[in-house]
């Protein structure tokens, strides 16, 4: 069986949002699943000396234009959120908790949470908003609230971020396909061509 695509994402990442709507379809083209791996970009920005695109001189306004244009070209609902960027610790911890306790809801929760922020203008930095998204999917919001606050879940997210950085992850979305790294929503076509070529080489 083909190995899953490891999909690293940050909930405050516009390109991560766009990629989240397409990654399962891309994986399915090649008979693969998706490993959803939440990260926080703050620690990575500190290590790389980077910053959110909208805060980089000269790149800021262009990046907002490109977010909207990329969404439009792929028919993905998008409204530049405010405030932006935001902290997404609760949402990331929620994913970790669900992976351990309700794995069948993980993908839907991720996509619905992303949409709440980037298409519906809801501030997912607020734990209450995250819990409301979960409740709408039939997830026990009370148990999830307790889970988000558990030391074990907090430590697991920290370990996941450290492991991602050790692997070379520095942005969102970041994908590994058979240990081959790809950074960015604009690399989906590269992934597709790379997998097609590998398939031809093995034929």
Helices and strands as residue ranges (DSSP letters): E 5-9, H 14-20, H 23-29, E 34-38, H 41-48, G 53-55, H 60-73, H 89-101, G 103-105, H 106-118, H 127-136, H 141-148, H 151-167, E 174-177, E 180-183, G 185-187, H 188-202
